[in-house]
Amino acid sequence: MRTPGPVGRDVTLSKAKGPEYGFGAFASLRMTLGMVVLLGCAADPAAPLRVEYSPAGDSTRLTLVPSAGIRINARLKPALELSDGTVLRFDSPRLTADSAYFAELPSALVAGPRKDVSGTLRASICGDEPACRGVVLEL
């Protein structure tokens, strides 16, 4: 239930949480700032994932390499959306016994020889946290 609050802010009344004050007009700004922080991980040398390129005949193999202590969730396969709209799914023939993680590094093939690929990589990674988290990296 929303009611007008002080200084033009909305107040959300919740029995579980009590009153919550928010700035509806700034919600998109918060979301944008959150994405900027998340996308900033791509430029960080300590990013949780990196992509390695290797020739595979007349194609290029893209391999996801996690940072130390990071496992890639195999139940939600990583995907790379290329700038032309093509979606590449990363996979590996070997999974852990519970099929939750990749036992070998997941890879995908892209046509033609490439030194780099531009697009958006989405993956679910797991570290020491009790739950996996999604990452979005701009390549």
Phi, psi and omega in degrees: 000128180255138175226150178297135181249185180292147174057038174076007178272152173273149176241126176261124180262124180227130179297326183284321187252343186083191182290140176236128179262138181212162176245095183305322182292337183262003181299318180292327177295317178298318180297317180296315179297321177298318179292323179297317178296315181295316180291335177297338178297332182296325181275347182285127178296340178264024178301151184293338180223151170222159181249129175252143181250137175212145180291144177219079185070233178269009179244180176236131177267126175258126182239131177274128180239115180279156173290168180302134178083001181254135174244146180263126181292122181271346180284336175237090188301134176299147180224142176242115176267113181287163182297339177272003178097350178292139178248124176256130178257132178271140180208168178214145180288340182247128176241166175292168184303326180270005180060021182270333185226161176282129176275336173239158182297130179286147181218168177214153178256139174235139184294141175084160176285132182223147173259332176204163181228140176251137180167192182244120178263129176238129181211161175248123182239155182229136177235229179276350181292157179289342181229151177287161179227150179276144175232147176232121180237132176269124179260000000 
